[in-house]
Amino acid sequence: MAEDVPLQTPLSQLTSPPLYIGMTRWSRDSWKQVLYPSGTTSGERLARYAEVFNSVEGNTTFYASPSPSTVANWKSATSDAFKFTFKFPQTITHERMLRHADELASEFIRSMAPLHERIGIWKIQLPAAFSLLHCRI
């Protein structure tokens, strides 16, 4: 069984090559005392996460577009080198199956403008029911 060996350089400080390492979320109760020190509030978890990792998938955007204050908080909790992956909202990908969703997609991208320089990729996760029949030709 391998021993836990502390990292010599935190992953958040890796710069060359551009390697982005992260998880599918930045907040999980089971990470208390491991990633978050005692007394860390849920609002401080992204900042603590970003001290260790340099990337994360923002899964919350799949369920709802964040408020401007939430986007601002995410920006202030991370460095310029940090990268986010954001899923497009399910209203675009699952409910509308990309049809007639141009304005919704534009609104979503505009709402995330403060983070544009920190976005690694935009993720459009399509449902299993999606087929080529849903594509415009």
C-alpha positions in Angstrom: 0.0 0.0 0.0 1.4 3.4 -1.0 2.1 6.0 1.6 0.6 9.4 1.4 3.5 11.7 0.3 3.0 15.4 0.6 3.4 17.4 -2.7 6.6 19.3 -2.9 5.0 21.9 -5.2 1.3 22.6 -4.8 -0.6 21.7 -8.0 -2.0 25.3 -8.1 1.6 26.5 -8.7 2.5 24.3 -11.7 3.1 26.5 -14.7 5.1 24.5 -17.2 3.9 22.6 -19.0 0.3 23.9 -18.7 -1.1 21.0 -16.8 -4.5 21.6 -15.2 -5.5 19.3 -12.4 -8.8 19.4 -10.6 -12.0 17.8 -9.6 -15.6 17.9 -10.7 -16.5 20.2 -7.8 -14.7 22.3 -5.2 -16.9 21.6 -2.3 -17.6 18.3 -0.5 -18.3 17.8 3.2 -16.0 14.7 3.3 -13.0 16.9 2.5 -13.3 18.7 5.8 -10.1 18.5 7.8 -8.3 17.2 4.7 -8.7 20.1 2.2 -10.5 22.6 4.3 -9.1 23.5 7.8 -11.4 23.7 10.7 -13.7 26.6 10.6 -13.7 27.0 6.8 -17.2 28.2 5.7 -18.8 26.9 2.5 -18.2 30.3 0.9 -14.4 30.0 1.5 -14.1 26.5 0.1 -13.3 27.5 -3.5 -10.4 29.7 -2.3 -9.0 26.8 -0.2 -9.5 24.4 -3.1 -7.7 26.8 -5.5 -4.6 26.8 -3.2 -4.2 23.1 -4.0 -5.7 22.6 -7.5 -5.5 24.9 -10.5 -8.7 23.8 -12.3 -12.3 22.7 -11.5 -15.5 21.8 -13.3 -18.2 24.2 -12.3 -21.1 21.7 -12.4 -23.6 24.2 -10.7 -24.0 26.1 -14.0 -25.8 23.0 -15.4 -28.6 23.5 -12.9 -28.9 27.3 -13.0 -27.0 30.3 -14.2 -25.2 32.0 -11.4 -26.0 35.5 -10.1 -23.5 38.3 -10.9 -22.4 38.3 -7.3 -21.7 34.6 -7.4 -19.5 35.0 -10.5 -17.7 37.9 -8.8 -17.1 35.7 -5.7 -15.7 32.9 -7.9 -13.3 35.3 -9.5 -12.1 36.8 -6.3 -11.5 33.3 -4.8 -9.2 32.2 -7.6 -6.0 33.4 -9.2 -5.6 34.5 -12.8 -3.9 31.2 -13.6 -6.9 29.1 -12.3 -9.1 27.5 -15.0 -12.8 26.7 -14.8 -14.8 24.3 -17.0 -18.4 25.4 -17.0 -21.3 23.3 -18.2 -24.0 25.0 -20.3 -27.3 25.1 -18.4 -29.6 22.1 -18.9 -32.3 24.4 -20.3 -30.1 24.7 -23.4 -28.7 21.2 -23.6 -31.4 18.9 -22.3 -34.7 20.8 -22.4 -34.2 22.6 -25.7 -31.6 20.1 -27.1 -29.7 23.1 -28.5 -32.8 24.2 -30.6 -33.9 27.8 -30.4 -31.4 28.4 -27.6 -29.2 31.0 -29.2 -30.3 33.8 -27.0 -30.2 31.6 -23.8 -26.6 30.6 -24.7 -25.6 34.2 -25.4 -27.1 35.3 -22.0 -25.3 32.6 -20.2 -21.9 33.4 -21.8 -22.5 37.1 -21.1 -23.3 36.4 -17.4 -19.9 34.6 -17.1 -18.0 37.5 -18.7 -16.0 38.4 -15.5 -14.5 34.9 -15.7 -13.9 34.6 -19.5 -10.1 34.8 -19.1 -10.2 31.9 -16.6 -12.4 29.5 -18.5 -10.5 26.6 -19.9 -13.5 25.1 -21.8 -17.2 25.5 -22.1 -18.9 22.1 -21.8 -22.0 21.2 -23.7 -23.1 17.9 -22.2 -25.8 16.4 -24.2 -28.4 13.9 -23.0 -28.5 10.3 -24.1 -31.7 11.1 -26.0 -29.8 13.6 -28.3 -29.3 12.5 -31.8 -28.3 13.9 -35.2 -32.0 14.5 -35.8 -31.8 17.4 -33.3 -29.1 19.2 -35.3 -30.0 22.0 -37.7 -29.0 21.4 -41.3 
